[in-house]
Amino acid sequence: MTLTPAAIRIRADRMGAELDPAASGGAVPTVADVRAAATAAGVVYGFDRRGVEAALQRWIAGEAPPGPLPIARGTLPKPPRAERIDLVRAPATHGAEDAVDFRAQGRFVSVHRGERIGVWWPPAPGQPGHRVDGSELPAEGAEPPRFEALDRVRLEPGEHGEQVLYAEADGALVVEDGWRLSVVDVLHIDGDVDLSTGHIESTGSVVISGSVRSSFRVVAAHDVEVEGSVEDAEVVAGGTLRVHGGVLGGEFGRLRAVRSLSVRYAQNARILCEGDVVLLDSDLASEITSGGEIRAVEGRGRLSGGVYRAARSVRAQEFGSPLGAQTLVVVGIDRELDTELAALGAELATLERAVDQAVRAHAAGTGPVPLSRERAAALRRMIRRRGELQRTQDRLEARARDLAAFLAQRGPSAQALRAAHTGVTVELAGARLRLEESVGPRVFDAESM
């Protein structure tokens, strides 16, 4: 049979079209009949062939349409794609809901050169829709992009219109205003390290204009400078560590540096440095270990009530206090160095085996099958860590050689420029001397012990 265009009704909004079953004269039309009548009536978009076929099959089986039969429908415009940044490691991290560590919700993430930071999906315009008569429904345009790749962030095009972000240097990933990304080698913290910043970790250096509050952690691969004080907090520097204020220790806190470490004063602190430790005033009841010299010759210059271990020498205005505070000064044996070298060697050997096993396991596979993304990332991390350990081992071994040469030529010494008080014990290369009374300026060395 032949349907006339009059059998097709197009909705007033032109977003749909229907067949009037009564116009067929009781006979079941074919799909071709319906399509031809729809085209003649001006329906050129959105013809629902499958839906029409299914309805006609039911009609043939005796289930006539109870009313108008939908045969075509238009499409609404698709909304524009919103701009989005998906970071591999977001600056803010959360624990379980019942055990959130707010200190870990930092605003900065430590990244390495060449590391994938994340993906930027730029805004994209919407896609137009269509009415059944073929006329277009315009789509909304895209909003202007807000994303900015600042210093040391590289973009590479992805497969679906996205841009993949990579770090071009070691440092800290900083996200400003949610859209401006940069990798900085010197991370400046304006104010205190507290709940507003979370823990700080950087593969570069860190400068803090305020203080490091209790129970927070600052770790940097290079230098750390704190213009305020350090409470019961952990601060670790791969280079130099300088605290302009004081250090108040507790159960959590410790300070550690590789090259040198200086503070104005310390109390009940744990301080460890491979190089020299300098106090610009005094210390009370701390445990200070230095791979070089401990020096407190400015201000009051007092080392009192604590344990002071140095590989080369200890110099201060005063050892102990007039009240007889129990004070231990040990010079000449760097047990920390020996312990660290042993632990480093064990970890390096374990890592060497892990890298070797991973490479052998991949090579044993059949065919040139690439590593999965997860295994490749894990292998890169192991190789990077192996390189870090090897460099650390080389540095510590060189330090051990230098220390041995120094002790052979000059020997360890401890010097009280003003006084050494009752209660002070000095230990040099195994020889031990306890002061039963205060003495004036004195140098403790191999000859005087």
N, C-alpha and C positions, 0 to 999 in steps of 0.2 A: 504494500500500500504506500501511498504518498501522503505525508503530513504537510499541511500548509503552515506558513510562518505564524498564522493566527493561533496555532496550537501552543505556541511558546509565549510565556509571559515573563517579562523581565521586571524584577522588583524596581520600585521607584528609586532606591539608592544605587541601582545598577550593580549591586554586589552579589546578586544571585539571579538565576533563571529557573523556571519550572515548566513542566509539560502538563497540559490539561488533558487528563485521560479521556474525558468525554469527547474531545475533538477527534479521536481516532475512530469513532463510529463503532466501537465495541471490539475492533480487531486489535491484536497486539502488534505494535510497530517493531521494526528492527532497530538496532543501534544506528545503522546507517541512516534510516529514516529520521530518527530523532536528531542526529548530527546535522543532516542536511537542512531540516526545518529550523534548527537553532542558528545555523550559519545564515540562512536567509533572513532570520529575524534580527540579526545583528549581534549574535553571541559568538565571539571569536576568541574568548579567553576563558580558561578554567573549566572546560568541559570535563565532567566526571565520568569517563568511559566505564570504569569498573563499577561505580555505583549504579549507573544506568543499566549495565548488563545484568547485575544482580537483581535489580528491581524488575526488569523484563522477564527474567527466569521465573521469579515468583509469580509474575502475572500469567505466564504461560501455564504454570502449575495450578492456576485457579485463584491465586491471591492477588486480586486486582488492587491497585493503589486506592486507598480510601479517600485520597484528596490529591492535590497537585503534587507531581513527582519532581523533586529537585534534580536538575541535570547539570548545573554549572554553578560555580561560586568564585567570587573574586578573592583577592588576597590583600590584607592590610599592609601598610608599610612596616618594615622591620625597624625597630628603634636603633639609634646609633650605638656603636660600641663604646663603652666608657673606658677611659684611660685607666691603666692598672700597672702596678709594679709588684712582681712576685719575687721576693728575695729568697735566696737559698737558705740563708740563716738570718732570720729577722732580728733586729736589735733588741726587741723585748721578748723575753722567754718566760714561760710559766711552768710551774710544777703541777702536781695533781691539785684538784680544786680544794681538797681538804688539807693541803700542805704547800701552799704557795710561798715561795721564797721571794719576797719583794726585793731583796737585795740583788737577786740575779736578773731583774728586769731592767737591764742596762740599755742605754741609748746608743751604744757603740759596739761594733763587732770587729774583731781582729781578722784581717785577711792577708793572704800571701800573693805575691806577684803571679799573675797568670791564673789565679783562682776565679772560677765563675761566681759572680756575685748574685745574679738573678736574671730576670727577664722583664723588659718593659713592653707593654702592649699599648701602642699609641692609640689615641681616639680615632675612630673610623666613622664615616657617615652611615646613616641607615640605608636600607635598600627600599626602593619604591615599591608600592603595591599596584594592583591592577583591578579595574572593574571588568565585568564580563563582556562589555562592549569594546574592550581593548584599551580604553583610556587609562592613563597613568595616575596613580595617587602619589604625589611627591613625598619624599622622606625628609626627615630632619637632618640637617648638616651636623658635622662633628664639631665639638667644642675645641677651642684652641688648646694645644698640649701644655701641660704645666711642668712636665719633667725636664730637668736639666742635668746633663752629665758634666760635672765640674772636674776638678783636678784628678788625674790618674784613674779615670774610668773610661774604658774602651767599649765601643758598641760594635757588634757584628750582626748583620741581618740574619734572621731565622727563616724557617720554611713557611711560616704562615703570617707574615707581615709583622712579626714581633722583632724586637732588638734584644740580643743577648748581651749582658753586661759582664765585663771582666775587669779585675783589678790590674793596674799596670805597675804596681809597686807594693811592697810590704807596708802595712800601716793599719790604721783604723778606718773602718767604713763609717762615715757620718751621713746621716739623713736629716736634712734641714727642711722644715715645713712639709714633710711628707713626700716631697718630690725632687729635692735637689740633693744629688748623691756625689760624694767625693771620697777619695782615699787620702788621708793625711799622714805624713811621716811623723809630724809632731802634733799630738792631740792636745788641744787646749781645753781644760775644764774650767769654766767660769763659775767659781764658787766651790762649795764643798762636794766631796764624794759622799753621797748619802742616798736616801731613797729616791731622790729626784734623778740620780744618774745610774744607780745600781753599781755592781762591780765594774771595774774598768780593766780591759785587756787590749793590748795593742802590740803589733809586731814592729812598731816604731818607737817613738819617745812620747812621754806624757808630761805636761806642765799643768799643775793644779793651783789655781789662784787662792783657794781656800784651804780647808783642812780635810783629812781623811777620817771620817767618823768611825766609831766603834763597830766592829764586826764586818766592815767592808774590806774589799780586796782590790789592789791595783797591781797589775802585772804588765811590764813592758819589756820588749826585746832589747831596747836600748836604754836611754836615760829617763829618770824620773826626777822631777823637781816639785816640791810641795812648799808653797809659800807660807802656809799656815803650820799647823801641828798634825801629828799622827796620834790618834787615840789607840784603843786596843784593836788595831787593824793590821792587815798584812800588806806590805809593800815590797815588791820584787822588781829589781832592775837588772837587765842584762848588761848595762854599762855602769854609769854613775848614778848614785842616789843622793839627793841633797834635800834636807828638811830644814827650812829656815827657822821653824819653831821647835817645840819640844816633842818628845816621844814618851807617851804614857802607856806602858805595857799592861798586859793582863793574860788571861788564859788563851785568847785567840791570836793576839798580835805577834808579828815578827817582821823584821826588816832584813832584806838581803840584797846585796849588790855584787857585781863582778869586779869592776875597776876600782871604784872608791866609794866611800859612804861618809857623809857628814851630817851632823845634827847639832842644834844649839845645846840641848840638854836631853838627858834620858832618865827615866825612872822605871824600874821593874820591867825593863824591856829585854827582848831577845834580838840581838843584832849579829849578823854574819856577813862578812865581806871577804872576797878573795884578795882585795888590795887593802889600802890603808883605811882606817876608821878614825875620823876626826870629830872631837867634841869641842864646840866653841865656848862651852862653859863647863858643865860638870855632869857626872852620872851618879845615880843612887840605886844600888841593888839590882843592877842589870847583869845579864850574861852577854858579854861581847867577845866575839871571835874574829880575828883578823889574820889573813894570810900574809900581811905585811906588818904595818906598825899601828898601834893604838896611840893616839896623841890627844892630850887634853892640857894644852899649855896656855890657853887664853882664858879670860874671865877668872872665875874661881879655880878652874883647872883641877877639880877634885874627882878622883875615882874611888868610890867608897861603897862598901857593903855588897859588892858584886863579885863576879868571876870574870877576869880579863885575860883572854888568851891571845897571844900574838906570835906569829912565826919568827919575826925579826926583833922587834923591840916594843917596849911600852914606855911612854914618856908622859908625865903629868906634873902639875905643880905639887899635888899632894896625893899620896896613897893612904886610904883609910880616912879616919876622922879623929878628932881629939876625944870623942866618946868611946873609942875602941871598937868601931864597927869591924866585924869579921870580913876581911877582904883578901881575895886570892888573886895573885898576878902570876901568870904562867907564860914563859917565853921559850921558844926554840923548837917545839915539837908541834907540827901541824897535823894533828890526828884527823881533822876534818878533811884535809886533802887526801890522805891515804884512804879514808872511808869512801869519799866521793869517787875516787879513781876506781876502787874495787867495784862499787855499785854500777858505775858507768860501763866498765868492761863487761859486767854480767848482762846489762841491758843491751849493749851493742851486740854481743854474741847471740842473744835471743833474737834480736831484730834481723841480724844477718841470716840466721836460719829461716826465719819467717819469709823474708824476701826471696831467698833461694828456693824454698818450697813452692812459693806462689809462681815463680818463673818456671820451675820444672813442671808443675802441674799444668800450666798453660801450654808449654811446649809439648807435653805428652799427648795433647788432644789431636784429633784427626783433622787435617785441613787447616787452612789459615783462618780460623774462627777468631774474630776480635773479642777482646775482653768485654764483659758487660760493663755498663757505666759504673755500677757499684764496685765491682772488683778492680776496675781501673783506678777509681778514686781512692780505694783502700791501698792499692799498691803505690800510688803516688804519695800518699801520706806516709807510708812506711819508708819509702826512699828518702823523702824529705827529712823525716825524723832521723834516719840513719846518718844523713849528712850533718845534721845538727849535732848528733852525738859524737861523730868523728871530729868535728871542729872543736867541740868542748874537750874531748880527750886530748887533742893536740895542745890546746891551751893549758890544761892542767899539768900535762907532762912537762911542758916548757917551764911552767911555774915551779914544779918540783925540782927541776934541774937548777934553776936560778937560786932557789932557796938553799939547796945543798951547797952551791958555790959560795953563797953569802955566809952561811954558818961556818964553812971551812975557813974563810978568810977573816971574818970579824967576830963571829960568835954572837949569841943572843945577849940582850942587855935590857935592864929596866932602870929608869932614872926618875927619881923624885926631885924636882927642881927646888922645892921649898921644904917639904917634910914628908916623912913616912911614919905613920902612927902605930901605936900598940894595936895588936889584932891583925896586922898585915902579915900575910905569908907570901913569900916570893919563891918561885920555883923556876930554875933555869937548867934546861937540859938534864933533868932528873935530880939535880941538887936542890935542896929545900932549906929555906931559912924563915923562921917565924920570929917576928919582932916582939920582944917582951916589954920594950919601952920605945917611945917616940924618938926619932933621930932627925937631924937637920937634913940639908941637901945631901943626896947620896946616889951613887951609881952602883947598881948591882950587876956584876958580870962574873965571868968564870973565875977571875982572880979573887974577887972579894967574897965569893961564896965559900 
